[in-house]
Amino acid sequence: MERCDPAGNAIGRSIGRFMTRWSLRYAIAFLLVAATACASRSDLISAPLSEAGQTVIGAGYRFVAKRYIRHVPIRDVALSGLSGLSKVDPKARAIPTGGRIAIQYDGKSVAHLEQPGADDFRGWAGVTVRAFEAAGKVSVKVRNAQPEEIYRAVFRAALVSLDRYSRYSTPAEARENRALREGYGGIGVTIRSENGLTRIITVMPGTPGDKAGLKDNDIIAAIAGEPIRGMSLQNVVRRLRGPRGSEVRLTVRRTARKQPLLVSVTRAFIVPQTVIARRDDNTVYLRIVRFGNDTARRTAGKVARMRTAIGSQKLSGAILDLRDNPGGLLEQAIRVSDLFLDDGEIMQSRGRHPNSRRSYSARYGDVLRGKPIVVLVNGRTASSSEILAAALQDNGRAVVVGSNSFGKGTVQSVASLPNGGEIILTWSRFHAPTGYTLQALGVRPNICTGNDRRDVHASRRAIARLVAGETASVDAFRAWRRHSEPTAAGVRTLRAACPARTLSGSPDVEVEIARSLLADRRLYRLALTASAPEPEDRVTTGQERAEDRAIDATNMR
């Protein structure tokens, strides 16, 4: 193996005592080349980003320039990203001064870099790399930072300046995100960490963990003979997952047994369970946990089986529980909405990119064949789950019960970067069928439980108010739907009538109300009436008309 030693300590032994003049010249030349090679390698070590870093950062900046919901000068994004320099070493800073950027360390300037054009994403990627290289000459922390540490610092600082939903995922986080969306090789259990112990919370039916006899509340004490007490949850998950067909040996402690169990589980392809269904007397209860790749198909299958088991004549309707559902894949939310509608608009999306402006409509084929639906929401019902709730409510297909939903009304686009990381970027906003924005506003329930104390009489009071005609008024829904772009003050005023709550009652107030509505069609119709949209509910503002013309002009080019 070649060793760099410019002093010639090892290489010098190859120079004999009877060296000729020409051989001496060649030896000196060889030593100079070796010294140059060592210097080059030293430079690479002190500049960990180089060309690869410029490619990764440039890809991220290009994605922002092309896809973000509104035009933002890449200069602003990159300058925010350069503030990530201080995340790596608090003494290092990048300060714009006129047309240049001063790189400072401990208050002293160490370099000045020229600013590229406002939207030159390649130029700004180069400036970002050179800024870290310049700081690395005087900062040990920057010089020793791994490239991924720098990418994380730059992108997270850059994207936080855009909005709260645009973000960067490291390669490890991106793999986990893809696994949640697409599935992974594993054993089919959900775990959590409790005081250093790893407890199984749920075992998915039909998965390898279920077939091997694992049970809820089992404690995993060791994996492949290695104790895992105190191990991070991420490391435990990494050890449980693996190639399909491979085996993992678990040591499990169970409350009912004195001795630990040794369990061998053969991994299989696991698609995270997103739909839970059960029969509730003559009602279908569906809980959608999140929207993954297979949610619509699973929902359709579970509803069909329940409908057959109960009988079409006896079926009273469905409870669709979206509480604590954080969202997921937009396409799946649209497909699930379509399952319960024969016609009507599902949602609209609006953004800067021509492809982001779309309208989605339902096709004929209601899987419940018109049976009543009650949708349950709370303050953690967000994003794609809000699309589903709004679509069913605005089309007069469901009564919504609970508190105001979260109000996350933006669509994120995902781009994979050359390093394996991902940028999740806001590229459009979605609007309910009647036109109001879900961003910040969220979905307003027909029957509000957000103001109720959580006790055994809460559901009775809500039903009593409904019988007395005290459900949400038509005017309240009309005011909600007249806001395509509400102000912050307007949002606070509208949402104050039914504050968002995140905890369900004990007993479960929303489920009790849903049962009462499905058991009494008169009550159901009373609750449904208030949210029934009128033609005048859909208001197109002057700003929206201008946006329409701009998008049309773009699409005609």
N, C-alpha and C positions, 0 to 999 in steps of 0.2 A: 504494500500500500504506500502510495507516495505521501511523504510528509513535508509540510511547508516549514522550512527553517532557513530564512534568509542569511543567518549568520554562517551557514555552511558547516555546522557542527557534524552532521551526519554525512552530508554530501561530500565534505572535504576529504573523507577517507578514500574516495575514488580517485583522487589526484595523486598520482605516483611521484616518487622521488626524482625520476628521470623525465619529467614532463617537458615536452617540447614547447617551443614558442607558440606554435599554432594550436596545440592542444590546450595550452594555458588560455589562449584567447577564447576557445570554445567553452572552456570551463567557466570563465568569467561571464560570458554571454548566458550560459545556462543558469548561473546564480542570479543574474539580473531578471531573467524570465521567471524564475521561481519566486523571487521577491515580489515581482509585479503580480503574479497569480495570488500570492498570499494577501497582498493589499486589496485586490479585487474581492476576495472572499470576505475580508474584514468589512469592506464597504457594504456587502450584501447583508451581513449580519446586523449592521447598524441601521440598515434601511429595510425593514421586514416587508414593506408593502410593494415597492417597485412597480413593475408593469402589471403584475397580477392584481395588486391593490387598486390600481387605476381602472382596471377592467371591471372589478366588482363594484366599486363606488360609482363609476360611470354608468353601469347598468341600472343602479338604483336611482340615480338622478334622472336618467332618461325616462324611466317608468313614471316618475313624478311629473316630468315635463309633458308626457303624452297622455297620461290617464287621470290625473287628479281632477276632482270635480270642478275646480275653477283654476284659471290661470294664475300661477304664482311664479314670479321670476326665480329661476334656479339660483341666482345670486343670493336671494334671501334664504332659500333652503340650505345652500352650502355654508353660508355664514353661521346659520344655526348649528349645522353639523360640526363646524370647526370649534364651537363651544365645547364639544365633546373632548377636546384636547385636555381641558381641565379635569375631566373625569378620570383620565389616565394619570395625570400628574397635576395636582392643584396649583403648582407653581408656574405651569405653562399656560399661555393664553395666546389667542389669535385676535388681533384688534384691527378692524378696517380703518384706514386713515386715507381719505381722499380716494384715489384710484389704486391704492396699494393695500396690502395686509401686513401688519407688523407682527412677527412672531416674537413673543417676549417670554423670558424665563426669569422668575424671581424679580420682576420689575425691569429687567434689562432687555433691550432688543437684541435678538440674535440673527434675524433675517427679515428681509422685506420682499414680498411677492406681489407681482403685478396682478390686478384683477382682470379676468376675461370679460367677455360680453355678458349681459344680464341673463341670457338663456343658453349660453354655451356650456352644456352639461359635461362635455368631454374636457373642456378647459378647466371647469371648476373641480372635476374629479382629479385632474393633475395638480391643481393648487392644493387640494386637500392632502394628497399624498406628500407633496413637497413640504407642506407645513409640518406634518408629523416627522418627516426625515430631518428637517431643520431642528425641531425640538429635540429629536433623539440624539443629536450631537452633544447636547448639554444636559439632558435628563436621562438618568439611568432607568427610571420607570418607563419612559416612552421607548427607550432603546430596547428594553427587555420585554416590552409588551408583545404578545402574540398577535398576529394579524386579526384573528377573530375578535380579540378584545378591542382592537381599534375599530373594526367594522361596527361592532355593537355600540361603541361610544358615539361614533359619527352618525349612524342611522337613527339611533334613538333620540339623539339631540335634534337631528334634522326633522324627523317626522312629528315629534311632539309639538313643533311650531305650527303644524298644519291643523290638526284636530285631535280629539281624544281617542278616535278609533283607528287612525292610521298608525302603524307600528312595524317594528322589525322583529323577526324571529330568527334566532340562531339556527344553525343546521340541526342541532339536537331538538330544539323546540319545533322546527319545521317538520321533522320526522314524526314527532308526537302528534302534531296537527293533522298530518296526512293519515296517520293511523286512526285517529278519531273519525276522519271523513270516510276513509276507504277500507279500514280493517287492518288486521295485523296477525302475526303468528303468536298465539298465546293460549291461555287455559280457560279464559272466560269468567274471571272473577273481578269484582270491584273491591279495592282495598283502601284502608286509610291507616294513618299512624296515630297511635294512642300511647302516650308516655313511653315512647321508645319501642312499643310493640306494634306488629303489623297484623291488623285484624281484617278478616274477610267480611265485607258488608253485604254483598249479594253474590250469588252464584247464578249465572245465566243458565236457564234451562236448556238441556241438550248439548251443552258445551263439554269439552274434555274434563273440566273441573267438576261438573255435575256428574258425569259418568264415572269419575274416579271416587266419588263419595264425599267430596268437600261440601261443607255446610256453612251457612251464614253464621257469623260470630266465631268461627274457627280462628285460632291464632297461628300464624306461620312463624315457627321458631327458627327454622333453618332451611336453606336451599342448597341442594347438593352437598349436604353435610356441614355447610358453613353457617354458623349462627348469624342471624341478621338483626339481633337486638341493637337498637340505636342507629341502624343503617337508614340513610335517607330514603324517602318514599320513591324518589326517582331511580335510585340504584336498585331497589327491590323490584320495581316494574321492569327495569332493564334485564334483570336476571330471570324473571318469570316469562318474559317474551323470548322468542327465538324462532328458528326455521320450523315450518310446518313439518310434522312427522318426527321431530326430535323429542326426546324425553327429558323431563325435569323431575327430580326427586325432592319431595317436601317432607319436612318434619313438622307435624301439626299437633297443637294442643287443643283439646276440646273439654269443655266444662264437665261433661258427664263422665269423663274418663280420667283415671289417675295417671296412666302411662301415655306418653306421646304416641301418635300414629305416624307410620312411615307410608307415604302415599306417592306412587309414581303416576305422573300425568303425561300423556302424549299430546304435544301441542297441535293445534289445528288453526285454520284461518278463522279469525274472530271478527265479526262485524258488530260493533257496539250496539246494544239493544236500545232503540230509541222509542219504541211504542210498547206500552203495557196495557193490556185489555182484560177486563173481567165482566162477568154478568152481575148486575145489581138488580135483582128481581127481574122485571121485564125491560130493564134499561141496559143499554150498552155503555159501560164506563171505559173511556179511552184516555190514557195519560200519555202525552207526547213529551218526552224528556228533552229532546233536541232534534234538529233536522239533519240527518245524515244521508248517505248515498242511497239508502234503501227504505227510507221512512214511508214514502207514499205507497210502495208495493206492500209493505208490512201492514200499514193502516187498512188498505183495501182488503187484504186477506183476513185480518182479524175481524173487521166489520162483517164481512160475508159469512164467516163461521158463526159469529154471534147471532146474526140475523136468522140463520138457519136453525140454530139451537133454540132460540126463543120462539121463532115462528113469526112470519110477517104480520099476521093479524094481532098477535099479542104484544109485539114490540111497541113500547110507548115512546121511544126516542133515544137520544144519546147525550151523555155528559162528556164534553171534550175539555179535559183538564190541561190548561197551558200554564199553570202557575209555576214559577221558577224556571220556565223554559227560556234559555238565553238566546235562542235562534239557531243559526246554522246555515245550511245551503238554501239560498233563495229559490232555486229551481224546485226543490222538494216542497217548500212551503206553498208554492203556486200549484203544484200537482195535488197536494193534499186539499187545498181549497177547492180545486176542480172536482175532487171526489164528491163533495157535498152540494154542488151547484149544478143546475141544468143549463143555466145561461147567466149572463151578466159579466161585468168587468171585475177582475180580481184585484189588480193594482196597476199603478202607473209609476214609471221611474223616469227621472229627469236629471241630466247631467251635462257636462261640457262636451264630452266625446259623442259623436253622432250615434254610436252603437249603444250608448247608455240611455237614450230616450226611447222608451218602449211602453206599450200597453198590453196587458195580458187579459184574455177573456176566457170564460169557462165554456166547456163543450158539454153537450147533453150527456147525462148519465149520473144522476145522484144515487150514490150507493145506499142511502137510507130511504130513498123514494119518498121524500117529502116529510118524513117523520121529524118531530120537533128536536131542536138541538139547543143545549145550554152550554155556553163556553165559560170556563172559569179562568180569571186572570188575576194577577197581583202586581206589585211593584217590581218584580223580577221577570215578568213576562216581557220579552224584548225582541226587537228585530224581526226575524222571519215569523215568529209566533204572533207578533202584532199584525203582520200582514194577513195571516189566517183569520184572526179574530175580527179585524176590520172588514175583510172581504165578506164574511158570513153575516156580520151585523149590517153593513151597508146594503146588502142585497136582500135584507129582510128574512134571512135564513136562520138566524140564531139570536137568542137573548144572551147578553154578556153579563156575568155576575162577578163581583169582586171589587177591587179598587182600581184606580188609574194604573195603566201599564207603565212600563219604564220610559218609553218615548225615544227609542233608538231607531230612527227612520232613515238610515243611510245604508247604501250597498257598498261592500268592500270587494275590490278586485285583488287577486293574489298573483304575484310574480315571483318566480324562482330565480335566484341569483347564481352566478358562476361558482360561488363558494358553498352552495347547498343551502344557504339561508333563504328566507322569504321576506318580501315586503308586502304587507297588507295595506291597501290604499283605498281611501274613500273616493268613489268615482261617480256616484249618483245618489239622489234622495228618492225615497219612494213615498207615494201618496195613496191614500185610501180611494176606493171607487168614486166617492163623492168629491174627491179633490183635496181634502184637507191633508196637511203634512203630518206624518207620524213622528217626525223628528221633534223632540222636546214635548209635544202634546201627548203622544201616545193614544190609546183607545179609551174612550169613556164608557164605563159600564151602564147597562140599563138599570141594574139594581146594585147600589153601592153598599159595600160592607166596610169601606175604609173608615167610616166614622163610628162604627159600632164597637162597644166594649165586647171583649171575647168571653161570653158566658153562655149558658145553656138557653137563654131567652133571646139571644141576638137574632137567630133565624126567624123566630116567631114575630119579633118586632118588624123585621124587614117584610115579611109576608103581610102583616097587618097594615103597614104603610102602603103596600101595593094594592091591597083591597080597597083602601081609602083613596086610591088615586094619587098617592104621593111618590110615585116612581119618578125617575128623571123626566123632565118635561120636554115636549117637542121643541120649545124655544131654546132649551139648553143644548140640545143636539144641533139645532140650526146654528147657534152661535159658534159651536165647536167647528162645524163644517165650513164656516165662512172664513176660516183662517188657513190660507195656503202658505203663508209665511208670517206667523205671528211674532210679535215682539216678545222679549223676555218678560216684560210686565204683563202682557196679555196672557202668556203661558201660565204665569203664577196665578192670575185671577181665575182662569178657566179650571185649572187643576185643583184649586183650593176647595172646590165643592165636593170632591171625592179624593182625599189625599191617598197617595200610593202607600200600600202596606205590603210587607214582605212575609208576614207570618200568618198561617192559616189558623182558624179558631180551634178550640178544643172544648166541646165537639166541633167537627168541621162545619162551620157555618155555611160556606158556599155550596158544599155538597147537599146539605139539608135543604137549602133554598132551591137548588136544581131539582131535587126529587119532588118537592112540592109543586114546582112549575110543570113538570112532566106528568104529574098525576092529575093536574087540573088544567084542562085546555083553556078555560076562561082566564085563569091567572096568566097563563103563558101568553095569550093574545094581548092582555092588558100590558104586560111588560114589553112585548114586541112592538106595540103601536108607537111608543115614544120615539124609537130610533128609526122608524120607517122614513126613508128619505123622500123629500119632495123635489120636484124639478128645480125650484129656485134655490135649493140647498147648494147646488153646484155653481160657484161663482168664479168666473175667469177674470183675474185682475189685469190691469193694463200692463204690468210687468210680465205676467205670463204670456200675454198676447205678443209682446215684444220678443220674449224668449222663443215663442213658437215660430215667429217670422225668421229669427236668426238661425234656428235649427233647420228650418225648411230651406233657407238659402244655402246653408252648408251642405245639406244633403243633395241639392241640385247640382253642385259643382262636379 
